[in-house]
């Protein structure tokens, strides 16, 4: 079940927060939805889920307009918002059963789904606790279970790993990867490592505008730049590098340089010549892949 966003625009009090945004999410993939704070991510997700209406444009789920058929679409979507509202006086199974009831699930089906999602989200051992007595990480797990309890075709997660410890992170990331195999999943996060681990496709917006939409691999390759790492036993002086074909220099530590360039082969040849000229002792020279964090920064820094 696909999601198609067509030229969405939205203003608050005369301030444009979404400006003609279009992208598509397909089944069987995790779509990373990225942008700085205030870029319009949460607004977009709320429009997809029917919590907000766009000023113009359309959000379509399997070709069905969310604006015109929000009640139908809401049953197809599981949504974990960033601030994760919960009824903290309820016990976990009670709360999840209540959520299932809102989706008009039959009691026997609802009870079975509650058991399944509690097991999936690692909540079974906490079943006798009130939600208000849980740690932040476990409350986040309850929010994730809430988004899954009605077995939706589309899952939208806004910062789902907030408050999780390292072990919980691994478990929830594995769960996200598993449930995405047969569903359409949109993941919004500020953790670039998480995107690189989980996502097949990435959409980046900045100041309400779409600035990138591509596979993760193509997006990282699109910069046309590489990083060459050079390590020597000696500290390299700046004037020794004059005239070499690099665009940026980062001194990681004495003797270790990271040089950004367009032609790594040409730069390596120049570096070898420089090493010979100054009689340096080479430790290593290697090429590093441009990571998503650097791509994100270059697209959203303005």
ChimeraX attribute file (.defattr): number of C-alpha atoms within 10 A of each C-alpha:
attribute: neighborCount
match mode: 1-to-1
recipient: residues
	/A:1	15
	/A:2	17
	/A:3	21
	/A:4	19
	/A:5	19
	/A:6	16
	/A:7	16
	/A:8	22
	/A:9	23
	/A:10	23
	/A:11	15
	/A:12	9
	/A:13	5
	/A:14	7
	/A:15	8
	/A:16	14
	/A:17	19
	/A:18	26
	/A:19	20
	/A:20	15
	/A:21	20
	/A:22	18
	/A:23	16
	/A:24	15
	/A:25	22
	/A:26	18
	/A:27	17
	/A:28	18
	/A:29	20
	/A:30	26
	/A:31	28
	/A:32	28
	/A:33	25
	/A:34	23
	/A:35	25
	/A:36	17
	/A:37	11
	/A:38	13
	/A:39	20
	/A:40	24
	/A:41	23
	/A:42	16
	/A:43	20
	/A:44	25
	/A:45	22
	/A:46	16
	/A:47	20
	/A:48	28
	/A:49	25
	/A:50	21
	/A:51	14
	/A:52	14
	/A:53	21
	/A:54	20
	/A:55	12
	/A:56	15
	/A:57	18
	/A:58	23
	/A:59	29
	/A:60	20
	/A:61	21
	/A:62	12
	/A:63	11
	/A:64	16
	/A:65	17
	/A:66	21
	/A:67	20
	/A:68	13
	/A:69	13
	/A:70	17
	/A:71	12
	/A:72	12
	/A:73	20
	/A:74	18
	/A:75	17
	/A:76	18
	/A:77	23
	/A:78	23
	/A:79	24
	/A:80	24
	/A:81	19
	/A:82	17
	/A:83	12
	/A:84	17
	/A:85	11
	/A:86	16
	/A:87	11
	/A:88	14
	/A:89	12
	/A:90	15
	/A:91	17
	/A:92	28
	/A:93	23
	/A:94	16
	/A:95	20
	/A:96	27
	/A:97	23
	/A:98	17
	/A:99	18
	/A:100	24
	/A:101	14
	/A:102	11
	/A:103	15
	/A:104	12
	/A:105	17
	/A:106	10
	/A:107	12
	/A:108	8
	/A:109	12
	/A:110	21
	/A:111	17
	/A:112	12
	/A:113	21
	/A:114	26
	/A:115	17
	/A:116	15
	/A:117	24
	/A:118	24
	/A:119	13
	/A:120	18
	/A:121	20
	/A:122	17
	/A:123	20
	/A:124	16
	/A:125	9
	/A:126	16
	/A:127	15
	/A:128	12
	/A:129	15
	/A:130	17
	/A:131	23
	/A:132	15
	/A:133	13
	/A:134	15
	/A:135	12
	/A:136	15
	/A:137	17
	/A:138	19
	/A:139	23
	/A:140	25
	/A:141	26
	/A:142	26
	/A:143	23
	/A:144	27
	/A:145	25
	/A:146	26
	/A:147	24
	/A:148	27
	/A:149	24
	/A:150	26
	/A:151	18
	/A:152	16
	/A:153	19
	/A:154	28
	/A:155	24
	/A:156	25
	/A:157	23
	/A:158	21
	/A:159	18
	/A:160	25
	/A:161	22
	/A:162	18
	/A:163	16
	/A:164	19
	/A:165	11
	/A:166	9
	/A:167	8
	/A:168	17
	/A:169	17
	/A:170	13
	/A:171	14
	/A:172	19
	/A:173	15
	/A:174	13
	/A:175	13
	/A:176	18
	/A:177	16
	/A:178	12
	/A:179	19
	/A:180	21
	/A:181	13
	/A:182	13
	/A:183	20
	/A:184	23
	/A:185	29
	/A:186	26
	/A:187	22
	/A:188	25
	/A:189	22
	/A:190	17
	/A:191	13
	/A:192	16
	/A:193	12
	/A:194	17
	/A:195	23
	/A:196	17
	/A:197	11
	/A:198	19
	/A:199	20
	/A:200	16
	/A:201	23
	/A:202	25
	/A:203	23
	/A:204	21
	/A:205	24
	/A:206	24
	/A:207	19
	/A:208	24
	/A:209	20
	/A:210	19
	/A:211	15
	/A:212	17
	/A:213	19
	/A:214	16
	/A:215	16
	/A:216	20
	/A:217	14
	/A:218	12
	/A:219	20
	/A:220	19
	/A:221	16
	/A:222	12
	/A:223	14
	/A:224	11
	/A:225	16
	/A:226	20
	/A:227	23
	/A:228	22
	/A:229	19
	/A:230	21
	/A:231	20
	/A:232	17
	/A:233	13
	/A:234	14
	/A:235	14
	/A:236	20
	/A:237	9
	/A:238	8
	/A:239	7
	/A:240	13
	/A:241	14
	/A:242	9
	/A:243	8
	/A:244	15
	/A:245	18
	/A:246	21
	/A:247	11
	/A:248	10
	/A:249	15
	/A:250	12
	/A:251	14
	/A:252	11
	/A:253	10
	/A:254	12
	/A:255	16
	/A:256	20
	/A:257	20
	/A:258	22
	/A:259	21
	/A:260	22
	/A:261	20
	/A:262	15
	/A:263	15
	/A:264	20
	/A:265	11
	/A:266	13
	/A:267	18
	/A:268	19
	/A:269	12
	/A:270	15
	/A:271	18
	/A:272	14
	/A:273	12
	/A:274	16
	/A:275	16
	/A:276	11
	/A:277	10
	/A:278	10
	/A:279	10
	/A:280	15
	/A:281	12
	/A:282	15
	/A:283	12
	/A:284	11
	/A:285	17
	/A:286	12
	/A:287	16
	/A:288	14
	/A:289	11
	/A:290	18
	/A:291	17
	/A:292	19
	/A:293	15
	/A:294	12
	/A:295	16
	/A:296	21
	/A:297	12
	/A:298	11
	/A:299	15
	/A:300	15
	/A:301	8
	/A:302	7
